[in-house]
Structure formats: C-alpha cells, structure tokens
Amino acid sequence: MKFITSNFYVADPATLTDETSLLDSGTVDSTGILEIISFLEHEFAIQIADEEMIPDNLDSVSKITRFIGKKKPRADGQ
C-alpha cells in the first residue's frame, strides 16, 4: 500500500483499502500498472509474464498480495 500512496496520486488515502480497484478508482492507469510490475519484480525477485499482467492479479492490493504469494517460492522450498 505504501508504494501505491507514495508513487501515485491518491486524493484521500483513507478511502484506499486493500480491495479498492486501482484501475476503476483512477489511482493507476496502464503506465502505472507497468510501474507496479517493475517494483514487484525488483522487490520480490520475481518475473511477471505478459499473460500474468491482468486485473485478476494486479487490480488491488489484496489481488497483488495473493499473486505475489503464488509467485514467490516458499521458505520451505515448496
């Protein structure tokens, strides 16, 4: 959430929840999604394929969290 509020204009951060659609709320546009992807790839040492760049994975903080959880290898190697 901090990356979103620090890098994109959010008129009232109190209204931005983990479930808020980043696209529908106007918080990010297509270029903003690319910025988020770049941040995620760097921060979590993952690669996001073109076919994974969909709203189901990247349209809200909660969707991003779930997506990263699936992409990031678990500490126990599974």
N, C-alpha and C positions, 0 to 999 in steps of 0.2 A: 504494500500500500504506500509505503514511504516513497518508493521510486515513482509511482504514479503522481502523488501530490507534489513531489519535488520537481518533476520534469514536464508536467502538463498543467494547463490552467484548469483549476477546479474552483469554481466560484464560491462554493460553501463545502469545504472538506467534511463537515459533519454529516452531509447528506450522502456522501460516498460510502457505501457499505461493501462488504465482500461480494454481495450478489448483484450490485449495480452493473448494468451493461455499459462497458466502457465506450462502445460504439454508439448505442442508442442515446446515451446521455450526452454525447458530443465531447466527452472527455478526450478521446483519441480518435484520429482518423486513420486512413490506411498507412500513411507515413509514420504515425505514432505507433502503430502495431509493429512496424519494422524496427523501430527504436526499442520497443519492449522485447522483441525477439532477440535483438543484438545483446541487450542487457542480460536476458535469461541464459543465452548461450555462454556468455562470458562468466557470469556469476555462478552458474551451476555446472559449468564444464560439460555441456550437452550440445548436440546438434539437433536443430529443428528442421525437418524435411519440408519441402514445399507443400506436400499433401497434408501436413500437420498444422499448417497455418490457416486454421479455420476457427470460426467463432466458438464452436464447441470446446476448443482448447484455450482460447485466448481472450474471450469477451468479458471476463470479470475476474476479480482477484481470486474468488473461490475456484473458478474453472482453471485458472493458471496454476493454482496450488495443486489441484488434482492432477493436472497434466504433468507438472514437474515431478510429482510423486511417482508417476508411471515411468517417466523417462530416466530418473536418477537411480543408479544402482543402489541397492540397499547395502548397509554396512556389513551384513552377514553374507553377502555375495549372492543373494537370490534376487 
